[in-house]
Amino acid sequence: MTKILFFCSPIGLGHATRDLAIINQLELESCKVVSGSSAIQFFEKNNIKAVDAYSPPNFEVQNGRLEKSLKWLWSYYKYYKKCKEVSEQIISSEKPNLIISDEDFASIAVAQERKIPNIVITDILETKFTSGFGAMIEKKMNKTMQEMLQKADRVIIPESGMDKDNIVRTGPIVRKIQKKREDIRELLDFKKKTIVLCAGGTEAGKFLIKQTIDAMEKIESDIDLVLVSGPKINDEFGKDVRNLGFVENLHEIIFAADLVISLAGKSTIDESVVYGTPGIFIPIKNHFEQEDNAKEMGFNFEDIFDLENLIRQNINKDRNEQQQNGVDAAGMEITKILFEKNND
């Protein structure tokens, strides 16, 4: 029996949600995931066996802005070295036939050193966190990452576009919805126009929560605000805010919403796009990936100070046309690699 080992970056919950989509698509009888932080709770809530092996560094975010990016880059480099030691021990013990890594490049480095078939899932082909002296260090790290990508058996990018060499662009990868929208709304008790506010898997979303609540207080309308605060935000936000906390079915909640407001993480945007729910996406300032994601959707950091107008403009919009879910294509690519390696 083919033994697949998933290594999932624990920085944010987006990697975990799309990995679960792929695991569900492949209908794996036996699957083990290596990750850390809140991703472990997420996988366990969804009945997936997960090894709590990684402790990622935290971004320093103040008032919605990423601070001390060079310090974070150095912390990430040390984290990578530690992850490589940990993944080497796990791979030696588990002896997998295939390693699938969602932006955990430490496990890919080990897989390639040991000539184990490997697949990378990633949103990015290079990082752009720093400038000046830090940019020189980051450039070297990017070169190493790109060399790994070139050696991988397959690189799956959850975006639209042309395939090239070992890179396959599948489009957004999200979980499939098995229920009707009306049934989900009834189960969630969504009776009015409903805004779902997603704060993400870390504390970086606190500033967005405050600004959204302030904006909603100025809007005299019959709208419910439902907060999904995630696993690390335990603050009280007042009696007018219904807080669902940390959920395992955020994809269904986004599908059921009339409008989603979120940080500009890739997975929430992808869920909004695939399910057809209008959204407002605010990036963490100086976080290049989120700023790029938000720009593609027509938003920027300064929009956080104009949420009242944006909510008024978007709350009564018709639902968007649903886009193709890339999880089928991702599953097919992984199955191809499995077939090729089993027949070598």
N, C-alpha and C positions, 0 to 999 in steps of 0.2 A: 504494500500500500504506500502511495506517495505521501510523504510527510512534508507539509508546508508550514513554515514558521513566518509569521508576520512580525515585523518590527515597525512600531507606530510612534512617530514623534509625539511626545506629550506636551509640546508647546502649543497651547490652545486645544480646543476640542474638535476642530474641523477635520484633522487627520483621522481621528477615531470614528467620526460619523461616516466619512466616505469609505473607510476600511470595513466598517460594519455592512455598508451597502454591498461591497464586493463579496464579503464572506457570505451574506445572505444569497447573493446572485449565484455563487458557485455551489451553494448547498453542501458545504463541506461537512462531512460526518465528524471529523476530528480536526480541530484547528486550535493552535495556541498563539496568543498575541503577547508580545513583549512591549511594554510601554512604561508609564509612570504617571504620577500626579493624578489629576481628575479623570484622565482617560481610563484608569483602572476602574473607578466607580461606574463610569459610563458602560464599559464592556460588561461588567458584572451585572448591572441593571438589565442588560440585554442577553444574559445567559451565555456569555462568551468567556472562556477561561483566559485570564490575563495575568501575566507575571509582572509584578511591581518592581522594576529593576532600575528605572531612571529617575533622577531628581534634577529637572531642568532649571537653569537660572531664570530669574524673573526679570521682565522688562521693568525699567523704572519709568512710570508714567505719571505725570503731574498735570492736572487740568487738561487732560486729553492729549498731552504732548509727550513723545518719547524723549527721555533725557539720558545723557551719558552713554551714547551709543558705542563709543570706543571701549568703555568699561564693560559693557554688555558683550561686545565682540570677544574680548579677552576671556570673560567668564564662559562664553559659548565654546571657545577653543579648549579650555580646560575640561568642560563638560563632555565635549566630543572625545577627548583622550580617555576619560573615565568610561564613557559608553563603549568605546572600542574594547577595553579590558573586559567589561561585563558581557558584551555580546559574544566575545571570543569564548568565554566560559560556557555560555548558554548554548552556542552552536556546537561546541565540543561535546557537550552532554546530550543534546537533542539529536544531533546528526541528521538534519533535514535534507530532503532531496531538492527543495526549492526554498529560496528566501525572497519574500516580498517586503520591500521597505517603503514606507510612506515618509519620505524626507528624514529617515534616520540613516545618515551616511556612514556612521560607524559600522553598522552591521553589513552594509554593502562592501566596505573596505575589507572586512574579514571574509565575506563570501568570495570576493574576487581573489584574495590571496590564496584561498583554499580551493579555488576553481569550482565552487558550488553555483549552480544556475541561480540567477538573481534578476529580479524585476524591481524597478524603481517607479514609484508614483510621486510626482512632484508638480507643484505649480510654477516653480521658478527654475531658470537655468543659470542665474547668477544673482548674488545679493548686492544691495547698494545702501548699506546702513551708514557708512562712515565717509568722511572726506579727509583731505590732508594726509598726515602720516598714517592714520588708520586705514585709509583707502589702499595703501600699498600692501598692508597686511591682508586686507580683505581680498585684494586682487589675487594674491597667492593662494588663499583659501578657495577662491572661485575656480582657479586653474585646476586645483586638486579635485574639486567637485565635478568639473566638466570632464576630466579624465575618467572618473568613475562612471559618469553617465555614458561615455563613449564605449566603455567596456561592458556595460550591462546587456543582458540578453534582450531586454525590452525596457523602454522608458515610456510610461503612460502619463500623458499630460491632460488633465481634465478641462481642456479648452477646445474650441473649434479651430480648424486650420488644417493645413496640409501635413501629411505624414512625411518623414524624411529619415532615411537610414533606419536606425533602431527606435526612432521616436514615433509614437502613435498618439495622435490627438483625438480623444474620444468624445469631447464635449463634457459638460458638467456631470459629475458622478454623485448621485444622491440615492437615498433609500426609496424604494417603490411604495406608493400609497395603496393600501389594500381596502380602504373604506371610502364611502361617499362623503363628500365635504359636508353635506347637511347632517349626516349621522355624527361626524366628529364634532361639529358645532353644538349639537344637542348634548353629546356626552360631556363637553367642556362647559356647557351652560353659556355659550356665546349667543345672547339674545339681541343685543344691539350691534351697531357698527363697532367693530373691535380692532384696536391697535395692539399688536404684540410687540413688546420692547425686549430685545435680546441683548443681554449684557456680556455674553461670551463666557469662556471658561476661566477667566482670571479677573482680577480687580480693576483691570483697565477700563471696564465699562461704567464705573461709578459716576464719572463726569457726565457721560451720556444720559444716565438715568436721571440725574439732577436736572439737567437742561431740558429733558423731555417733560418731566413733571412740571417744571416751571412754565413751559409752553402750554401744556394742557390746562393749567389753571386760568389761562387767558382766553381759552376757547370755550364759549358758552354753547355747548352742543351736547346732544345725547350720544356720547361715545364712551365706550369702556376702554380703559387702559389696563392691559394684562402684562405683567412683568415676568420674564423668565430670567431670574438673577444668576443662575448657574451655581456651581458648587462652592465658590469662595466668597460670596457676598452675603452677609447675614444681617445687614442693616435693616432697620424699619423705615418704610417710606410713606407712612400715613394710611389712613383708613380708606382713601379713595383709590388706592393702588392694590390690585389683586396680584399677589406674588406667588407664582407656581414653584419658585425655587429651582431645584435641579431636576430636570425631567429626562426620561429616556426616549420620549417621542416628540422632540421639538419639530421634526419634519411634519408631523400631522398638525401641530399647533400653527405652524407657518401656513400650511395649506388652508386651514380653517379661518385664518385671520383675513380682515379686509385690507389691512396695511401693516407692514412690518417695518420697525425702526431698529437698526442694528449698527454695531461697528462693521467695518468693511472687510470682515473675514470672508474668505473664499467660499466656505461651505454654506453659510447662511445666504449669501448672494445667490449661489447656485440653486439652493432649495427654493428660494423666492422665484427665480427665473423658470425653473422646471415646472413648478406648481402653478405659476401664473399669478402670484400674489404681488401687488405693487409694493415697492419698498423705498425707504430712505436710508442711505448707507453713509455713515460718517467715519472717516478713517482716523486712526491715531496719527497725529501730526508727526512728521519725520519718520514714519514707518513706511518705507518705500513700497512694500507689497500692498498694504492697505490703501495707500494713496493711489496706486495704479488701479487697484480694483474699483475704488470709488470713482475715479475719473472716467473709467469705462462705462459706469452707470450714470454719469452726469452729476456727480457730487464732489465736494471737497471739504476740508476740515472746517472752513469758515461757515459752512452751512449749519453747524451746530448752534450758531447764534441766530439762526433764522428758522428754527424748527416750527414756530407758530404758523408762519406763512406756508411752509412746506407741508405741514399736516393739513391745513385748510385746502391746499391745492390737490392733495393726493387721496384724502380719505373717501371721497365719493367717486374716484376713478373706477371705470370698468376693470374687471380682471384682465390681465395680460394673456395673450395666447401662450399656452403651455409649450415649452420647448422639449426637444428630444432628451431623454435621460441617457447619459453615456455609460451607465453601469452595464448594459448588455454588451457594448463594444469592449469595455474593460475586461469583462468576464471571458469573452471570446479570445482576447489576446493572451490572457493567462492560460486558458485551456490549450491554446496552440503551443505555447512554450512547454507545458506539461507533456503534450503529445510528442513534440519533437525530442525532448530529453528522454522520454520513456522508450523511444525507438532508435536512439543512438546506438 
